[in-house]
Amino acid sequence: MVGSASTPAAQAEEAGAGSWAQYGHDLQNTRFSPLKEINTQNIGKLKLAYAFSLGSLRSNEATPIVVGDTLYVPSSWGPKYVYALDAKSGKIKWKYEPDIPDDVLQYACCDVNSRGVTYADGKIFVGTLNGKLIALDASTGAEDWIADVVDYKQGSVITSPPLVVRNLVITGFGGGEYGARGSLQAYDVNTGKEVWKTYMVGGDEASTASWKGDSWQHGGGAGWLVGSYDPKTDTVFWGTSNPSPWASKVRSTGSGDYGKLTNLYTSSTLALDPATGKIKWHVQGTPADAWDYDGVNELVLADLKTPGGTLPVYMKADRNGFFYVVNRESGKLVSAEKFVPVNWATKIDLATTQPVEDPEKRPGPGHPAKDICPNLIGGKNWQPMSYSPDTGLVYIPSNNICQDMSEGDVNYRKGVFYLGKEFAALPGPGGFLGKILAWDPVKQKAAWEIKEDLPFNGGTLATAGGLVFYGTITGDFKAVDAKTGAELWKIGVGSGVGAGPISFSVDGKQYIGIVAGRTVSIPAFLGDIGTKILKATPEGGTLYVFSE
């Protein structure tokens, strides 16, 4: 199954050295830019090159991509628009407006976001809130094909860009809060025809046996964020969401004595064969998840320099509060340590990969739990981290929130929240709610940190110029020293930032881009803390591009 320009090497060559052609810059999701024209010495000269209104408010979370001299970016609400812009000036080359039904909001648990598009073979691929995957001509914006991925009215929306490996476009979808049954699906790049479909829940004997009765039929485990690809082992890596419902008694034992009822393959990382979709192996972060520790966070692939030699790994800052380093060739868990305050488990057993739980912190039937850390939005949420091979550090936008949680009764109804839990957000220890964390994945400890007043701050970008860029929910966009965390530059962008920044060059000139536009739905899960987020900035929807 070999394509032409869809091979990773060919994609990179076609895009150009200064491009940002993938959501995570590369198929390994490192979010590291090798550009260094903008650096620690001249960052103070950075100024606005242009700003572009995306034409919609509310939860603009896209990472733009840049191929050659063209920047592609979607808006929120479906997306309402996909734009192709001149990357130097921001002038529109074309605009595409998909047909998005008016009722999508009620089926999108966590807002009407679109996190980006994907480029390959002269096409732009975008997933939509009404469950479709669309291929557009990258030069004109004309529709090439549309594939029906999933019925959005079951609560399954597509909010993240797909992954292209050779001649296949691979996508997941949301729905863990609605009782959707998660799957990954692959489509032919040229025709849009479905090639394979892999269920993350109830797709094999081991998974089915890990569920109470037939509860797997509405078991969640959706792959709604982004995948990564390792060409050396020809392996796709994807995180999976929480099991459904949140009430663990429906699908497991309702206690920490869950035995075989672990609810495979939810709250996990899957390693898959991209040609067939077959699951090669998995690591389950939170078996029989009772906290909504959705395991969908991105996998960053890198070769770490350790005392024992170079180690090929994936790294994952899991919502459950542990930072996982896993040998991406063997699936062996190398290490897993707490990167935020964690008390639901004391440690991760490296031999079994199982968490060692504190039974007092597991909410179950007749057993409410108090002051559980972290909160259900996780030690890290979807906002992407970055990895710098220059410093060897991972830069994590983390949250410092805890929760009380109790379990009740729930029945499945199509397109309606399928939870069965009551929860209240609490401030974490230390008097701050968010933190940008420089994490050493070999030593498994922090190198430096920046405390932020509020949680849910934006993703990070690391550059060869010795810089880390990130935005905050309070509307600041910052550059800090990658080695020390010292703040070197800051500008207000008018609305909260969740998206990850990018760096690209056109005609030898380096640019930095960021999309601003804070979320609306997520604060509703956070009580008084959420109210503070909503008051911090107004809604927005603007692309900002900076240059020296």
C-alpha positions as CSV (number, residue, x, y, z in Angstrom):
1,M,0.0,0.0,0.0
2,V,2.4,2.7,-1.2
3,G,1.3,6.1,-2.4
4,S,3.2,8.9,-4.2
5,A,3.3,12.3,-2.5
6,S,1.4,10.9,0.5
7,T,4.5,9.2,1.9
8,P,5.8,11.2,4.9
9,A,9.1,12.0,3.2
10,A,7.4,13.2,0.0
11,Q,4.9,15.3,2.0
12,A,7.7,17.1,3.8
13,E,9.6,17.7,0.5
14,E,6.4,19.0,-1.2
15,A,5.6,21.3,1.7
16,G,9.0,22.9,1.9
17,A,11.5,23.3,4.8
18,G,9.9,26.4,6.2
19,S,6.4,25.0,6.2
20,W,4.2,23.9,9.0
21,A,2.4,21.2,7.1
22,Q,0.9,19.1,9.9
23,Y,-1.2,19.9,13.0
24,G,1.8,19.1,15.2
25,H,4.4,20.4,12.7
26,D,5.4,16.8,11.8
27,L,3.8,13.3,12.0
28,Q,5.5,12.8,15.3
29,N,3.6,15.8,16.9
30,T,6.7,17.5,18.3
31,R,5.6,21.0,17.6
32,F,9.2,22.0,17.2
33,S,10.3,24.5,14.6
34,P,13.9,24.4,13.3
35,L,13.6,28.0,12.3
36,K,15.8,30.4,14.4
37,E,15.7,33.8,12.6
38,I,13.5,34.8,15.6
39,N,15.5,34.0,18.7
40,T,16.2,35.0,22.3
41,Q,18.4,37.9,21.2
42,N,15.9,39.7,18.9
43,I,12.5,38.5,20.2
44,G,11.9,42.0,21.5
45,K,11.6,43.2,17.9
46,L,8.6,40.9,17.1
47,K,5.6,42.8,15.8
48,L,2.3,42.2,14.2
49,A,2.5,41.4,10.5
50,Y,-1.2,41.0,10.0
51,A,-4.5,39.9,11.7
52,F,-7.3,38.1,10.0
53,S,-10.9,37.7,11.4
54,L,-12.1,34.1,11.1
55,G,-15.7,35.2,10.8
56,S,-17.0,33.2,13.8
57,L,-16.8,33.5,17.6
58,R,-16.5,30.9,20.3
59,S,-13.9,28.3,20.8
60,N,-11.5,29.0,17.9
61,E,-8.9,26.3,18.5
62,A,-7.3,25.7,15.2
63,T,-3.6,25.2,14.5
64,P,-3.1,26.7,11.1
65,I,-0.9,24.9,8.6
66,V,1.4,26.4,6.0
67,V,2.4,24.8,2.8
68,G,4.7,26.8,0.6
69,D,3.3,30.4,0.6
70,T,-0.2,29.4,1.5
71,L,-1.7,29.3,5.0
72,Y,-4.8,27.2,5.7
73,V,-7.0,27.7,8.7
74,P,-10.6,26.8,9.7
75,S,-12.9,28.7,11.9
76,S,-15.1,27.4,14.7
77,W,-18.8,26.4,14.3
78,G,-18.4,23.4,12.1
79,P,-16.1,24.8,10.8
80,K,-18.1,27.7,9.4
81,Y,-15.3,28.5,7.0
82,V,-12.0,27.0,5.8
83,Y,-9.6,29.7,4.5
84,A,-6.6,29.7,2.2
85,L,-4.5,32.8,2.8
86,D,-1.4,34.3,1.4
87,A,0.9,33.4,4.3
88,K,2.9,36.7,4.0
89,S,0.0,39.1,3.8
90,G,-3.1,37.4,5.1
91,K,-5.1,38.1,1.9
92,I,-7.7,35.5,1.0
93,K,-6.9,33.1,-1.9
94,W,-10.1,31.1,-1.4
95,K,-12.8,30.4,1.2
96,Y,-14.8,27.2,1.6
97,E,-18.1,27.1,3.5
98,P,-19.3,23.6,4.3
99,D,-23.0,22.8,4.9
100,I,-23.3,22.6,8.6
101,P,-26.7,21.9,10.2
102,D,-27.9,24.4,12.8
103,D,-28.4,21.8,15.5
104,V,-24.8,20.7,15.9
105,L,-24.2,22.5,19.2
106,Q,-26.4,20.1,21.2
107,Y,-24.3,17.2,20.0
108,A,-20.9,18.7,20.6
109,C,-20.2,18.2,24.3
110,C,-17.2,20.4,24.5
111,D,-17.9,23.3,22.1
112,V,-18.1,23.9,18.4
113,N,-14.4,23.8,17.7
114,S,-12.3,22.8,14.7
115,R,-8.7,22.2,15.6
116,G,-7.3,22.3,12.1
117,V,-7.0,20.7,8.6
118,T,-4.5,18.3,7.1
119,Y,-2.6,18.6,3.8
120,A,-1.4,15.8,1.5
121,D,-1.3,15.1,-2.3
122,G,-2.5,18.6,-3.2
123,K,-5.6,18.2,-1.0
124,I,-6.8,19.8,2.2
125,F,-8.7,17.4,4.5
126,V,-11.1,18.6,7.1
127,G,-13.5,16.9,9.5
128,T,-16.8,18.5,10.4
129,L,-19.2,18.7,13.4
130,N,-21.8,16.9,11.4
131,G,-19.6,13.8,11.1
132,K,-18.2,14.2,7.6
133,L,-14.7,14.1,6.2
134,I,-14.1,16.4,3.3
135,A,-11.3,16.6,0.7
136,L,-10.7,20.0,-1.0
137,D,-8.4,21.0,-3.8
138,A,-5.6,22.9,-2.1
139,S,-5.3,25.3,-4.9
140,T,-8.9,26.2,-5.5
141,G,-10.9,25.0,-2.4
142,A,-13.2,23.0,-4.7
143,E,-14.7,19.9,-3.2
144,D,-13.0,16.7,-4.3
145,W,-15.0,14.2,-2.2
146,I,-17.1,14.0,1.0
147,A,-17.2,10.8,3.2
148,D,-19.9,10.1,5.8
149,V,-17.9,9.1,8.9
150,V,-20.5,9.0,11.6
151,D,-24.0,10.0,12.6
152,Y,-23.5,13.2,14.5
153,K,-26.9,13.0,16.1
154,Q,-25.6,10.3,18.4
155,G,-23.3,12.9,19.9
156,S,-20.4,12.1,17.5
157,V,-18.7,15.2,16.1
158,I,-15.4,15.6,14.4
159,T,-13.3,18.4,15.9
160,S,-9.7,17.5,15.1
161,P,-7.8,17.1,11.8
162,P,-7.2,13.6,10.4
163,L,-3.8,11.8,9.9
164,V,-2.6,10.9,6.4
165,V,-0.4,7.9,6.1
166,R,0.5,6.9,2.5
167,N,-2.8,6.7,0.6
168,L,-5.1,6.6,3.7
169,V,-6.8,9.4,5.6
170,I,-7.4,8.3,9.2
171,T,-9.9,10.0,11.4
172,G,-11.7,9.5,14.7
173,F,-14.7,11.4,16.3
174,G,-16.1,12.4,19.6
175,G,-18.9,11.0,21.6
176,G,-17.5,9.7,24.9
177,E,-20.1,11.8,26.9
178,Y,-23.0,10.6,24.8
179,G,-22.5,6.8,24.8
180,A,-21.1,6.6,21.2
181,R,-19.0,3.5,20.4
182,G,-15.6,4.8,19.4
183,S,-13.8,3.8,16.2
184,L,-11.0,4.9,13.9
185,Q,-11.8,4.9,10.2
186,A,-9.5,5.1,7.2
187,Y,-10.4,6.5,3.7
188,D,-8.7,6.4,0.4
189,V,-6.9,9.7,-0.3
190,N,-8.1,9.9,-3.9
191,T,-11.7,8.5,-3.7
192,G,-12.9,8.9,-0.1
193,K,-13.9,5.3,0.0
194,E,-13.7,3.6,3.4
195,V,-10.8,1.2,3.6
196,W,-11.0,0.0,7.2
197,K,-12.8,0.6,10.4
198,T,-11.4,-0.4,13.9
199,Y,-13.7,-0.3,16.9
200,M,-11.9,0.7,20.1
201,V,-14.7,-0.8,22.2
202,G,-16.0,-4.3,21.7
203,G,-14.0,-4.8,18.5
204,D,-12.3,-8.0,19.7
205,E,-12.8,-10.8,22.2
206,A,-10.5,-9.2,24.8
207,S,-12.4,-5.9,24.7
208,T,-15.8,-7.4,24.8
209,A,-14.9,-9.6,27.8
210,S,-13.7,-6.5,29.7
211,W,-17.2,-4.9,29.9
212,K,-20.2,-5.7,32.1
213,G,-22.8,-7.4,30.0
214,D,-23.4,-5.7,26.7
215,S,-22.5,-2.2,28.0
216,W,-19.7,-2.0,25.4
217,Q,-22.3,-1.2,22.8
218,H,-22.4,2.4,24.2
219,G,-18.9,2.3,25.7
220,G,-17.2,5.5,24.5
221,G,-13.5,5.1,23.9
222,A,-13.6,7.7,21.1
223,G,-10.4,8.8,19.3
224,W,-11.4,12.5,19.0
225,L,-8.0,14.2,19.1
226,V,-5.1,13.6,16.8
227,G,-2.9,10.6,15.8
228,S,0.9,10.3,15.4
229,Y,2.9,8.1,13.0
230,D,6.3,6.4,13.3
231,P,7.6,5.5,9.8
232,K,10.4,3.3,11.3
233,T,7.9,0.8,12.7
234,D,5.1,1.8,10.4
235,T,2.8,2.4,13.4
236,V,0.0,4.8,14.1
237,F,-0.5,5.9,17.7
238,W,-3.8,7.2,18.9
239,G,-5.3,8.1,22.3
240,T,-8.8,7.0,23.3
241,S,-11.4,8.7,25.4
242,N,-13.2,7.9,28.6
243,P,-15.6,5.0,28.8
244,S,-19.3,5.6,28.8
245,P,-21.2,6.2,30.9
246,W,-19.1,8.0,33.6
247,A,-21.0,5.9,36.1
248,S,-18.7,2.9,36.4
249,K,-21.3,0.5,38.0
250,V,-23.0,0.3,34.6
251,R,-19.9,-1.1,32.8
252,S,-17.7,-2.5,35.6
253,T,-17.9,-3.3,39.3
254,G,-18.3,0.3,40.5
255,S,-15.2,-0.1,42.7
256,G,-11.4,-0.4,42.5
257,D,-11.9,-4.2,42.5
258,Y,-12.7,-4.3,38.8
259,G,-10.8,-7.5,38.0
260,K,-11.1,-8.2,34.3
261,L,-13.8,-5.4,33.8
262,T,-11.2,-2.8,32.8
263,N,-13.2,-1.5,29.8
264,L,-10.7,-2.0,27.1
265,Y,-9.6,0.0,25.1
266,T,-10.8,3.2,26.8
267,S,-8.5,5.8,28.4
268,S,-5.7,4.2,26.5
269,T,-3.0,4.6,23.9
270,L,-3.3,2.3,20.9
271,A,-0.5,1.3,18.5
272,L,-2.1,0.3,15.1
273,D,-1.1,-1.0,11.7
274,P,-2.0,1.9,9.4
275,A,-2.6,-0.4,6.4
276,T,-5.3,-2.5,8.2
277,G,-6.2,-0.7,11.4
278,K,-5.3,-3.8,13.4
279,I,-4.3,-3.0,17.0
280,K,-0.7,-4.1,17.6
281,W,-0.6,-3.3,21.3
282,H,-2.0,-0.9,23.9
283,V,-1.3,0.8,27.2
284,Q,-4.3,1.6,29.3
285,G,-3.7,4.6,31.6
286,T,-6.9,4.5,33.7
287,P,-8.6,1.0,33.8
288,A,-12.4,1.1,34.6
289,D,-12.1,4.9,34.6
290,A,-14.3,6.5,37.2
291,W,-13.1,10.1,37.0
292,D,-13.5,11.0,33.3
293,Y,-9.7,10.8,32.8
294,D,-10.1,10.8,29.1
295,G,-6.9,9.3,27.7
296,V,-7.1,11.0,24.3
297,N,-4.1,13.4,24.7
298,E,-1.6,13.6,21.8
299,L,1.4,11.3,21.6
300,V,4.7,13.0,21.0
301,L,7.3,10.7,19.4
302,A,11.0,11.3,20.0
303,D,14.3,9.5,20.4
304,L,15.5,10.4,24.0
305,K,19.1,10.4,25.0
306,T,19.2,8.4,28.2
307,P,22.2,7.1,30.3
308,G,21.5,3.7,28.7
309,G,21.6,5.0,25.2
310,T,19.1,6.4,22.7
311,L,15.5,5.3,23.4
312,P,12.7,5.5,20.9
313,V,9.6,6.6,22.8
314,Y,6.2,8.1,22.7
315,M,5.5,10.7,25.5
316,K,2.0,11.4,26.8
317,A,1.0,13.9,29.5
318,D,-2.1,12.0,30.5
319,R,-5.2,13.7,31.9
320,N,-4.9,11.3,34.9
321,G,-1.8,13.4,36.0
322,F,1.0,11.0,35.1
323,F,3.6,11.6,32.4
324,Y,4.1,8.4,30.4
325,V,7.3,7.5,28.6
326,V,6.7,4.3,26.6
327,N,9.1,2.4,24.2
328,R,7.2,3.0,20.9
329,E,8.8,-0.1,19.3
330,S,8.0,-2.7,22.0
331,G,5.2,-1.1,23.9
332,K,7.1,-1.4,27.2
333,L,6.3,1.2,29.8
334,V,9.6,3.0,30.7
335,S,8.4,5.4,33.3
336,A,5.3,7.2,34.5
337,E,5.5,10.0,37.1
338,K,3.1,12.7,38.4
339,F,3.5,16.0,36.6
340,V,0.7,17.8,38.5
341,P,-0.8,17.2,42.0
342,V,-2.2,13.7,41.9
343,N,-3.9,11.8,44.8
344,W,-6.3,9.3,43.1
345,A,-3.4,7.0,42.7
346,T,0.0,6.8,44.5
347,K,2.0,5.5,41.5
348,I,1.9,3.5,38.2
349,D,3.2,-0.1,38.6
350,L,5.7,-0.3,35.7
351,A,5.5,-4.1,35.6
352,T,1.7,-4.2,35.1
353,T,1.2,-0.6,33.8
354,Q,-1.7,-0.5,36.4
355,P,-2.3,2.5,38.7
356,V,-2.0,1.9,42.4
357,E,-5.2,3.6,43.5
358,D,-6.3,5.2,46.7
359,P,-9.7,3.6,47.3
360,E,-11.0,6.7,49.1
361,K,-10.6,8.7,45.9
362,R,-12.6,6.4,43.6
363,P,-16.2,7.6,43.4
364,G,-18.7,4.8,43.1
365,P,-22.3,3.8,44.0
366,G,-22.9,4.9,47.6
367,H,-19.3,6.1,47.8
368,P,-18.8,9.8,47.0
369,A,-15.2,11.0,46.9
370,K,-13.8,14.3,48.1
371,D,-10.9,16.4,46.9
372,I,-9.8,14.2,44.0
373,C,-6.8,15.5,42.1
374,P,-6.7,16.1,39.2
375,N,-10.1,17.3,38.1
376,L,-11.9,15.8,35.1
377,I,-10.4,18.3,32.7
378,G,-7.1,16.6,33.6
379,G,-3.6,17.5,34.5
380,K,-3.4,18.4,30.8
381,N,-6.4,18.8,28.4
382,W,-6.3,18.9,24.6
383,Q,-4.1,21.9,24.4
384,P,-0.9,20.5,22.7
385,M,2.5,20.3,24.3
386,S,5.8,20.6,22.4
387,Y,9.2,18.9,22.5
388,S,12.6,20.5,21.8
389,P,15.4,18.2,20.8
390,D,17.8,21.1,21.6
391,T,16.8,21.3,25.3
392,G,15.5,17.7,25.6
393,L,12.4,19.2,27.4
394,V,8.7,18.9,26.9
395,Y,6.6,22.1,27.4
396,I,3.2,21.2,28.9
397,P,0.2,23.5,29.4
398,S,-1.1,22.0,32.7
399,N,-4.0,22.5,35.0
400,N,-4.2,22.6,38.8
401,I,-7.8,21.8,39.6
402,C,-9.3,19.1,41.8
403,Q,-12.9,17.8,42.3
404,D,-15.6,16.2,44.4
405,M,-17.5,13.5,42.6
406,S,-20.4,11.2,43.3
407,E,-22.2,8.5,41.2
408,G,-25.9,8.1,40.4
409,D,-28.2,6.3,38.0
410,V,-28.2,6.9,34.3
411,N,-29.9,5.4,31.2
412,Y,-28.8,5.6,27.6
413,R,-30.7,7.9,25.2
414,K,-29.4,8.7,21.8
415,G,-27.9,12.1,21.5
416,V,-28.2,12.9,25.2
417,F,-25.4,13.2,27.8
418,Y,-24.7,9.7,29.2
419,L,-22.9,10.5,32.5
420,G,-24.4,9.4,35.8
421,K,-22.0,11.5,37.9
422,E,-22.2,14.7,39.9
423,F,-19.1,16.7,40.2
424,A,-17.8,20.0,41.6
425,A,-14.5,21.7,40.7
426,L,-12.1,22.8,43.4
427,P,-8.9,24.8,43.3
428,G,-5.7,22.7,43.4
429,P,-3.0,23.2,46.0
430,G,-0.8,26.3,45.9
431,G,-3.2,29.1,45.0
432,F,-2.8,28.9,41.2
433,L,-5.0,27.1,38.6
434,G,-2.7,26.6,35.7
435,K,1.0,26.2,34.9
436,I,3.3,26.0,31.9
437,L,5.7,23.3,32.8
438,A,9.1,22.5,31.2
439,W,9.4,18.7,31.9
440,D,12.5,16.6,31.6
441,P,11.1,13.2,30.2
442,V,14.3,11.3,31.1
443,K,14.7,12.5,34.7
444,Q,10.9,12.7,35.0
445,K,10.9,16.1,36.8
446,A,10.3,19.7,36.1
447,A,13.1,21.9,34.8
448,W,11.1,25.1,35.3
449,E,7.5,26.3,35.6
450,I,5.4,29.4,35.1
451,K,2.3,29.6,37.3
452,E,-0.8,31.1,35.7
453,D,-3.9,32.4,37.6
454,L,-6.4,30.4,35.5
455,P,-6.4,26.9,33.9
456,F,-7.0,25.9,30.3
457,N,-4.2,27.9,28.8
458,G,-3.0,27.5,25.3
459,G,-0.7,24.9,23.6
460,T,3.0,25.5,23.2
461,L,5.5,25.9,20.4
462,A,9.3,25.3,20.8
463,T,11.8,26.7,18.3
464,A,15.5,26.3,17.4
465,G,15.7,30.0,18.3
466,G,15.7,29.0,22.0
467,L,12.1,30.1,22.5
468,V,8.8,28.7,23.7
469,F,5.6,30.5,22.7
470,Y,2.2,30.0,24.3
471,G,-1.1,31.9,24.9
472,T,-3.2,32.2,28.0
473,I,-6.9,32.0,28.7
474,T,-6.6,35.6,29.9
475,G,-5.6,36.8,26.4
476,D,-1.9,37.1,26.5
477,F,0.5,35.6,23.9
478,K,4.0,35.1,25.3
479,A,7.5,34.1,24.4
480,V,9.8,32.7,27.1
481,D,13.4,31.4,27.2
482,A,13.2,27.6,26.5
483,K,16.0,26.9,29.0
484,T,14.9,29.0,31.9
485,G,11.3,30.1,31.4
486,A,12.2,33.8,31.6
487,E,9.5,35.9,30.0
488,L,11.0,37.7,26.9
489,W,8.0,39.1,25.1
490,K,4.2,39.5,25.5
491,I,1.3,40.9,23.7
492,G,-2.5,41.0,24.3
493,V,-4.6,39.3,21.7
494,G,-8.1,40.2,22.9
495,S,-9.5,36.8,23.7
496,G,-8.4,33.6,25.5
497,V,-6.1,31.3,23.7
498,G,-6.3,27.5,23.6
499,A,-4.8,26.8,20.2
500,G,-1.1,25.9,19.7
501,P,1.1,28.5,18.0
502,I,3.1,27.8,14.7
503,S,6.3,29.0,13.1
504,F,6.9,29.2,9.4
505,S,9.0,31.0,6.8
506,V,8.2,32.4,3.4
507,D,11.0,33.8,1.1
508,G,13.5,33.4,4.0
509,K,11.5,35.4,6.5
510,Q,10.2,33.7,9.7
511,Y,6.7,34.3,11.1
512,I,4.9,33.2,14.2
513,G,1.1,32.6,14.1
514,I,-1.6,32.0,16.7
515,V,-5.4,31.7,16.7
516,A,-7.3,33.4,19.6
517,G,-10.9,32.8,20.6
518,R,-11.7,31.4,24.0
519,T,-14.0,28.4,24.8
520,V,-17.5,28.7,26.1
521,S,-18.7,25.1,26.9
522,I,-15.7,23.9,29.0
523,P,-16.1,26.5,31.8
524,A,-19.6,25.1,32.4
525,F,-17.9,22.0,33.8
526,L,-15.9,24.1,36.3
527,G,-18.4,26.0,38.4
528,D,-16.9,29.2,40.0
529,I,-13.6,28.5,38.3
530,G,-15.4,28.5,35.0
531,T,-17.1,31.8,35.7
532,K,-13.6,33.3,36.2
533,I,-12.6,32.0,32.8
534,L,-15.7,33.5,31.1
535,K,-15.1,36.9,32.7
536,A,-11.4,37.0,31.8
537,T,-11.9,37.8,28.1
538,P,-14.7,38.1,25.6
539,E,-15.2,35.5,22.9
540,G,-13.0,35.9,19.8
541,G,-12.0,34.5,16.5
542,T,-8.8,36.0,15.0
543,L,-5.6,34.8,13.4
544,Y,-2.6,36.8,14.4
545,V,0.7,36.5,12.5
546,F,3.9,38.2,13.8
547,S,7.4,38.8,12.3
548,E,10.5,40.8,13.1
